[in-house]
Amino acid sequence: MTALAGKRILFLEDEPIIAISVEDMLADLGATVIGPAGSIAAALQLIESEAIDAALLDINIRGERSYSVAEALKARDIPIVFATGYGESGWAGAPEAPVIDKPYAQAQIGRALSHALNPAD
C-alpha cells in the first residue's frame, strides 16, 4: 500500500494523452483521481464541489498559468505539486510545493505527492 492509497487527488492537465496516462498512474498508486480537469475553470469548479486531499497541477494550461487554482487550494490548506514541461519553477505563493518535470514517471509522481502530503517524511 502506498502513501496515496485512498487519497483524493485533483489533477489538472490540458493534454488528453498525458491526462489519461497520469490518471492511470495515480490509480495504480491507489489514489482516487478528481478530474482530470482540462481547464482552469473546471479545476476551480471541482475545488468547490469535491473533497480533495492534494493536487497535481500542470503549470501551463492553454497558455494560462494555473496559479489561480493553486491559490484556491492553498486557501483550503490542500497540498500542491506542480508539473511542467518547460522547466518552470513553481508559484511564489507556494514555494514549498514540489515541482516535477514532464515527462514524468509513476514513481516520481508518487514521491512528490507523498512529500506534499507528509512534508516531514
C-alpha positions in Angstrom: 0.0 0.0 0.0 1.3 3.5 -0.9 1.1 6.8 0.9 -1.5 7.8 -1.8 -3.9 4.9 -1.1 -7.4 6.3 -0.6 -6.2 9.9 -1.2 -8.4 12.1 -3.4 -6.0 13.9 -5.9 -7.2 16.8 -8.1 -5.4 16.5 -11.4 -5.2 19.5 -13.8 -3.9 18.8 -17.3 -4.9 20.1 -20.7 -3.3 17.4 -22.8 -5.7 14.5 -23.1 -3.0 11.8 -23.7 -1.0 12.9 -20.7 -4.2 13.2 -18.6 -5.1 9.6 -19.4 -1.6 8.3 -18.7 -1.2 10.1 -15.4 -4.8 9.2 -14.3 -3.8 5.6 -14.7 -0.6 6.1 -12.8 -2.4 7.8 -9.9 -5.0 5.0 -9.8 -2.2 2.4 -9.8 -0.8 4.3 -6.7 -4.1 3.8 -5.0 -5.4 7.4 -5.4 -8.8 8.5 -6.4 -8.5 11.0 -9.2 -10.6 14.1 -9.1 -10.9 15.1 -12.7 -8.8 15.2 -14.6 -9.7 18.8 -15.1 -8.8 20.1 -18.6 -9.2 23.8 -17.8 -8.7 26.3 -15.1 -12.4 26.8 -14.8 -13.1 23.0 -14.5 -10.4 22.7 -11.7 -11.9 25.6 -9.8 -15.4 24.1 -10.0 -14.0 20.7 -8.7 -12.4 22.5 -5.8 -15.8 23.9 -4.9 -17.6 20.6 -5.2 -15.2 17.8 -4.2 -13.3 16.7 -1.2 -9.6 16.9 -2.2 -6.5 15.7 -0.2 -3.8 17.0 -2.6 -3.4 18.3 -6.2 -1.2 17.8 -9.2 -1.3 20.9 -11.4 0.2 21.4 -14.8 1.5 25.0 -14.6 0.7 25.9 -18.2 -2.9 25.3 -19.2 -3.7 26.5 -22.7 -1.2 29.4 -22.3 -2.5 30.4 -18.8 -0.7 29.7 -15.6 -2.6 27.6 -13.0 -1.8 29.9 -10.1 -5.5 30.8 -9.5 -6.1 27.1 -8.9 -3.1 26.9 -6.6 -4.4 29.9 -4.7 -7.8 28.4 -4.2 -6.2 25.1 -3.0 -3.8 26.9 -0.7 -6.7 28.8 0.9 -8.1 25.4 1.8 -4.7 24.1 3.1 -4.6 21.5 0.3 -1.1 20.4 -0.7 0.0 21.1 -4.2 2.5 19.5 -6.6 3.3 21.4 -9.8 4.1 19.8 -13.1 5.9 21.5 -16.0 7.1 20.6 -19.5 9.1 23.9 -19.7 11.5 23.8 -16.8 9.4 26.4 -14.9 9.7 27.0 -11.2 6.5 26.7 -9.1 4.4 29.6 -7.8 5.8 32.2 -5.4 2.7 31.8 -3.3 3.5 28.2 -2.5 7.3 27.9 -2.5 7.1 24.7 -0.5 5.2 22.9 -3.4 7.3 20.4 -5.2 7.8 20.8 -9.0 8.2 17.8 -11.3 9.3 17.9 -14.9 7.5 16.2 -17.8 7.7 13.6 -18.9 7.1 12.1 -15.5 7.1 8.6 -14.2 4.8 7.0 -11.7 7.4 6.8 -9.0 8.2 10.5 -9.4 4.5 11.4 -9.1 4.2 9.2 -6.1 7.2 10.6 -4.3 6.2 14.3 -5.0 2.6 13.8 -3.8 3.7 11.8 -0.8 6.1 14.5 0.2 3.4 17.2 -0.3 1.0 15.3 1.9 3.6 14.4 4.5 6.5 17.0 4.4 8.1 15.6 7.5 8.7 12.2 5.9 
